[in-house]
Amino acid sequence: MIDYFDANQQTFWFAVGFALLVIEALAFGFTSGVVLFAGIGALATGLLFWVGLLPASWAAGIGSFGLCSALSALLLWKPLLRLQSQKGLTGHDLSSDFIGHEFRLGQTITHAAPGKTHYSGIEWRVEIDDSAVMEQIEAGTKVAVASIDVGVFRVRPAEGAGSE
């Protein structure tokens, strides 16, 4: 197998690129960026080997992979960020399954001092949503997610909330 990939490096880089894109799609839902850009870099490296623009050496492949990954990140970062940030009229993403998720605050939050919570394996920043007409929400209060941004839950007190 090693001899095959040594003689056909374009096949190795194509396989790595497609594997990374599958991982990005299935595991991260195209939210990671790093794996996406690495997959694009690997596919571009395979293409450069295939058309004969790179010498058949692992050093050339690894160097090309790094440069193509960085170049794809530089070229695609802003367009993908703009695509991701197209939101509803409120300026916040209202199309998520997280909207309405309820939990108890671990610490008191204010507009100036947001908190944090762990949910679904991610540490989320917790901020008071603009629709909540209050300056502070006490620790232990049951809150509901009103809107989200990348890594941010914007919350308001849940119906019948209180610190029981």
N, C-alpha and C positions, 0 to 999 in steps of 0.2 A: 504494500500500500504506500509506504514512504517513497519507494522508488518511482511509483506511478505519479505521485504528486510532485516529486522532484523533477520529473520529465514533463509534467503538464501542470505548471503552476497556475495557469488561468483557471483550470478546473477547481483547484483548491480555493482560490479567491472567490470564484462564483459560488461555490458551496458555502463558504463562510458568510458571504454577503446574504444569500437567501436564508440561511439559518438565522442570522441576526435579525433580518426583517420579519421572519416568522415569530421569533421570540418577542420582538417589539410589538407585533400585532396581537399575539395571543396573551402575553403576560402583562404588557403595559398599555395596550389599547392606543398606541401611537401618542403616548404622553411623555415618554422618557426623553426623547431627543438624542441622548448620548448613543443609545443602541441604534437608533434610526440612522444617525450620521455615520456611525461605524459600518453599518450594513451598506449604505450607499458608497462609502469609501472602499469597502471590499469589492463591491461590484464594479466600481470604476477601475480598480487595480486589475481585476480579472480582464476587463475590456482592454486595458492598456497592454497587458501581456498578450492577449488574443490577436490584437492588430499589429503586434511586433514593435511597439514603441518602448518597451522595457527589456533590458537584458535578462536572460533566464537565471536570475540569482535571487536568493531569499532576502539578501540585504536590499536589493532594489524593490522587491515586493513589499517588505515591511516599511521601507521609507515612503513608497508610493501610497500605501494604505494610510499611513499617518497624515501625509499631505492631502490626500483626497478626502479623508474624513474631516480634517480641519477646513478645507476649502468648501465642502458641502455645508458644514455648519455655518461658515461665514456667509455663504450665498443664500441659504434657506432659512436662517434664523428669523429674520424680520418678517418675511412673507408668512411663515408658519405661525409666528406670534400674532400677526395681524389676523390671520384666519381663525386662530384660537380665541382671540379676544372679541370677535363679533358677537355682541350680546344684545339682550333685549333693551327696551326703552329705559329701564331703570339703571342701565349701566352695569348690571350684575347678571350672571348666568342664572336663569330661572328654569333651565331645562334639565336639571340634574335629579337623580333619584335621592340625593342627599337632602333635598329641600323637604322640610317637615321632620327630619330626624330629630329626636328629642334626647337630651342627656342632662345631667346635673353638672353645673359649673364646679370645678375644683378650686377656683379662686375667684375673688371679686374682680370684675373687669370694668373699665371706664373707657371713654373714647381715647384718652391719652395713654392708658395702660391696658392693652389687650392681654388675654390669657392664652393658654394652650390646652389642647386635649388630644388624646390618642384615639383614633378611630380607623378601623380597617387597615391597621399596620402603618398608619401615617400619623405624624404629629402635626396637628392642624393649629394654626393661629386662630384665636376666637376673638371676634370684634363685635361690638354692638351695631346692629343693623340700623340704617337711617330711618326705617319705619318705626323703630322703637323710640318713643319720645321720652327718653330718660338718659341721665348722665352716667348711671352706675347700675350694675346688676350684681347682687351679692352672691358670694360663694354658697353653693348648695341649692341655688335656685334652678328649677327645671326650665330649660330653654329649648327652643325649636330653631332649627336652621332656616333662615328666611331667604338667604342667597349665598352663593359661593363664588369665589375666585380661586385661582390656583393656590392651593395650600391654605386657604382662608375660609373659615365658617363665619358668616355674619348671622348673629342670633338675636332673638327677642324672647321675652318670657313666654313659655308655653301656656296654652289655655289652662286656667286653674292652677297656674304655677305658684310656687312658694317654696320656702325652705322648711319642709315638714319635719 
